[in-house]
Amino acid sequence: MKNLLIIGGSDAGISCGLRIKELNPAINVTILLKDEYPNLSICGIPYAIGGEVTPWQKLAHRTLIDLQATGLKFHMNTTVTAIQPDQHTVTAIETTTQTGKTYTYDQLLVATGALPKLPPITGLTTSNDHIQILHTMADYFAIESRLTSVKKVAIIGSGYIGLEIAEALVNRGLAVTIFQRGSEVLSTFDPELGAKIHQSLTDHGVNVITTARLAQVQPVDDQVQIQYADQQIDQFDLVLVVTGVKPNSNLLSEAGAKVDDHGAVVVNDQFQTSLPDIWAAGDLVATKHRLLGSTYLPLGTTSHKQGRVAGTNLAGQAAYFQGVVGTQVVKLFNLVAARTGLTTVEAQVAGFKPFTWTSTVDDHKAYIPGARPMTIQIIGDRQTGQLLGAQLIGAYGSEVAKRNDVYATAIFNQATVAEVSDLDLSYSPPLGAPWDAIQAATQAWELALIRDGQTTNQLLSEQQY
């Protein structure tokens, strides 16, 4: 293989290209970008909006000059319109001149990422001055220019990005309202833990409306009206929409590639699609999950790994994606919330027999000043003892994320809850305890399961008489 063409210059595409240049620099790698911002951290946009990252150019994982120094070639502002697998060609339009282009390839990697997934609310079909869908750098620039003249902002969606944006806007002195369709914010968490995030938002002045039923969003004069299903109307200066994403797989599906029920491209563990000489990685593909099999879980960490695996294979070596367990974390004001593995409901749907227990433990020894409580929920299989999931909430600086990563490692390797209790973890009084918070929570789960079994046996015994 002499010529690799990559469509998409974000996490998966760049990771693939860089890996190829590490292993086989002689391969010609050309990357087609829809915009002119390769390798920028879209996950960092909330922090640019909040003023923590200035200027915005610092969002770049690597500068264009650094990328080009590796031998990667870029064509900016190039929108691919079709793939012709039989001809090994790609047609595109150079958007600044509206000039048609045709590119040939020996092998093709499609890394087009995801598209915004919009709820069925009238008026959300496109962005305008008053209603902004946050997904790209162009969206960031539009929002940033608008924020200088607004005071009251609505955020539709309370996932990770929605919460980070809320904090950023509060830090800018704006009045913020969050609309959440479900019963609690951060719906990927257990409601008990989501309620703690909800309280933190409220404590910092954010108006949180859950079970929101929105019918219409409509610009009126220089504001936006949000109409509820019951006809009530609120007015805002700006509405931001962050309601999740869906696979940007149209190019491949129209070319004949196999996609799943979610529209995600089906790939093998080396990221080959069903089409010859065409590969795909990142937010457009179905992801191997170590507990669920195949799922759709678009995350930046996953895209980087997938791009690296694809690049290793395209460079002529063999590599296989080992899967994910859904490890995620978010910082909100003075709290950090993290999760990995499955929730109780997800575990039930997947056929496990989950037993869930929530503990409150200190992040380090209480006799050292500054010890702070952490809430840790453990989900394990009541029959096999396998650790299925963990959710943590604690103060910023309490190593919530890294403790969550220990659980993620255990789940990745199919460890039992008891085996986590046996891990040899570090200890110093200002940093932890002889039994770290990680293990205090797993031991509490083990004891609760024993007591639950004793109670169940007692009830069964009583029912016999």
Secondary structure, 3 states (H helix, E strand, C coil): CCEEEEECCCHHHHHHHHHHHHHCCCCEEEEECCCCCCCECHHHHHHHHCCCCCCHHHHECCCHHHHHHCCCEEECCEEEEEEECCCCEEEEEECCCCEEEEEECCEEEECCCEEECCCCCECCCCCCCCEEECCCHHHHHHHHHHHCCCCEEEEECCCHHHHHHHHHHHHCCCEEEEECCCCCCCCCCCHHHHHHHHHHHHHCCCEEECCCCEEEEEEECCEEEEEECCCCEEEECEEEECCCEEECCHHHHHHCCCECCCCCECCCCCCECCCCCEEECCCCECEEECCCEEECCCCHHHHHHHHHHHHHHHCCCCCCCCCECCCEEEEECCEEEEEEECCHHHHHHCCCCEEEEEEEEECCCCCCCCCCEEEEEEEEECCCCEEEEEEEEEECCCCHHHHHHHHHHHHHCCCEHHHHHCCCCCCCCCCCCCCCHHHHHHHHHHHHHHHHHHHHHHHHHHHCC
